[in-house]
């Protein structure tokens, strides 16, 4: 949970997608992102955002294979629509799917911090 006035960025990743996404749904193994360690990518994201925004942003990695999606009902809906992991939430709202998109994440954070 983020502190008051802080932007919370959460990266959720897992191996099971109820809509058939992920590696089992890949047309080609060459395009599969299963070799990417999103916990490490999230750490890099956190370092980058901390350097840019300091304590105004909190970043968390959630491995949904180890935890439940019950705390993230909107993510379950996003997965049902066929969007792939990782799913990036900003302040609890799903914003991006399929990768960690640094420029886009920064754009959303900038807009939130302007408010």
C-alpha positions in Angstrom: 0.0 0.0 0.0 1.3 3.4 -1.0 1.5 6.3 1.5 -0.7 9.4 1.0 0.4 11.4 -2.0 2.5 8.5 -3.3 2.0 6.7 -6.6 1.8 3.0 -6.4 3.1 1.0 -9.4 2.5 -2.8 -9.2 3.8 -5.3 -11.7 1.9 -8.6 -11.6 3.2 -11.7 -13.4 2.2 -15.3 -13.5 2.3 -18.4 -15.6 -1.4 -19.1 -15.9 -3.7 -16.9 -18.0 -7.3 -18.0 -18.0 -7.8 -16.7 -21.5 -5.0 -18.8 -22.9 -2.3 -16.1 -23.1 1.2 -16.6 -22.1 3.6 -19.2 -23.4 1.0 -21.8 -24.0 -0.8 -19.3 -26.3 2.3 -18.2 -28.2 2.4 -18.8 -31.9 6.1 -19.0 -31.8 8.5 -19.9 -29.0 10.8 -17.2 -30.4 8.3 -14.6 -29.3 7.7 -16.0 -25.9 8.7 -13.8 -23.0 9.0 -16.6 -20.5 12.8 -16.2 -20.3 12.4 -12.7 -18.9 12.6 -12.5 -15.1 10.0 -9.8 -14.4 11.0 -9.6 -10.7 14.5 -8.4 -11.8 12.9 -6.1 -14.5 10.6 -4.6 -11.7 13.7 -4.0 -9.5 15.3 -2.1 -12.4 12.0 -0.1 -12.9 12.0 0.7 -9.2 15.6 2.0 -9.3 14.8 4.1 -12.4 11.6 5.6 -10.9 13.3 6.2 -7.5 16.1 8.1 -9.3 13.5 10.2 -11.1 10.8 10.6 -8.4 12.4 9.7 -5.1 9.8 8.7 -2.5 6.9 9.9 -4.5 6.6 6.4 -6.2 6.5 3.0 -4.7 7.0 -0.1 -6.9 6.0 -3.6 -6.0 6.3 -7.0 -7.9 3.6 -9.5 -7.3 4.0 -13.1 -8.4 0.4 -14.3 -8.8 1.6 -17.9 -8.9 2.5 -17.5 -5.2 -0.4 -15.2 -4.2 -4.0 -14.9 -5.2 -5.6 -12.5 -7.7 -8.5 -12.1 -5.2 -7.0 -8.7 -4.2 -6.9 -7.8 -7.9 -10.3 -8.4 -9.4 -9.7 -6.0 -12.3 -6.6 -7.9 -13.3 -8.6 -11.1 -13.5 -10.9 -9.3 -15.9 -8.0 -8.0 -18.0 -6.6 -11.5 -18.3 -10.0 -12.9 -19.2 -10.0 -10.3 -22.1 -6.8 -12.0 -23.4 -4.2 -9.5 -22.3 -0.8 -11.1 -21.4 1.3 -10.8 -18.3 3.0 -8.8 -17.0 0.1 -6.5 -16.1 1.2 -3.1 -14.7 -1.2 -1.3 -12.3 -0.8 2.3 -11.3 -2.7 3.2 -8.2 -4.7 0.0 -8.5 -5.8 0.5 -12.1 -4.5 -1.8 -14.9 -2.7 0.4 -17.3 -0.3 -1.8 -19.4 0.0 -5.4 -20.4 2.7 -7.6 -22.0 5.8 -5.8 -20.8 7.2 -3.1 -18.5 6.8 0.1 -20.5 9.0 2.7 -18.8 8.2 5.8 -20.9 4.4 5.1 -20.7 4.6 4.4 -16.9 6.5 7.7 -16.4 3.9 9.6 -18.5 1.1 8.3 -16.2 3.1 9.1 -13.1 3.8 12.6 -14.3 0.1 13.2 -14.9 -0.8 11.9 -11.5 1.8 14.0 -9.7 0.6 17.1 -11.5 -2.8 16.8 -10.0 
